[in-house]
């Protein structure tokens, strides 16, 4: 999949790297602000089930 994305980007290497970093940043922002807040209530990571 990464090879497919790399081949579809423009031919200049510096431009490919810049666009790749931009795509990684956009994916990170979407995960941080959309996916993780939606997922948090469904995954009970902060609920402790072990008692004394």
C-alpha positions in Angstrom: 0.0 0.0 0.0 2.8 2.4 0.9 4.5 1.7 -2.5 1.2 2.5 -4.3 1.0 5.9 -2.4 4.7 6.6 -3.1 4.3 5.9 -6.8 1.3 8.2 -7.1 3.0 11.2 -5.6 4.9 13.7 -7.9 8.4 12.6 -9.1 10.5 15.0 -7.1 11.9 13.3 -4.0 11.7 16.4 -1.7 8.1 16.9 -2.7 7.3 13.3 -2.1 8.8 13.5 1.4 6.9 16.7 2.1 3.6 15.3 1.0 4.2 12.1 2.9 4.9 14.0 6.1 1.8 16.1 5.6 -0.3 12.9 5.0 1.1 11.4 8.2 0.3 14.6 10.1 -3.3 14.7 8.8 -3.8 11.0 9.8 -2.5 11.8 13.3 -4.8 14.8 13.7 -7.8 12.8 12.5 -7.0 10.0 14.9 -6.4 12.3 17.8 -9.4 14.5 17.4 -12.0 12.2 15.8 -11.3 8.5 16.3 -9.8 8.4 19.8 -12.6 10.6 21.4 -15.2 8.4 19.8 -13.5 5.2 20.9 -12.7 6.2 24.5 -16.2 5.6 26.0 -16.3 2.2 24.3 -13.0 1.0 25.7 -13.0 1.0 29.6 -9.3 1.5 30.2 -9.7 3.7 33.3 -12.2 1.5 35.1 -10.5 -0.5 37.8 -12.0 -4.0 38.4 -9.6 -5.2 41.0 -10.7 -4.7 44.6 -9.0 -5.2 47.9 
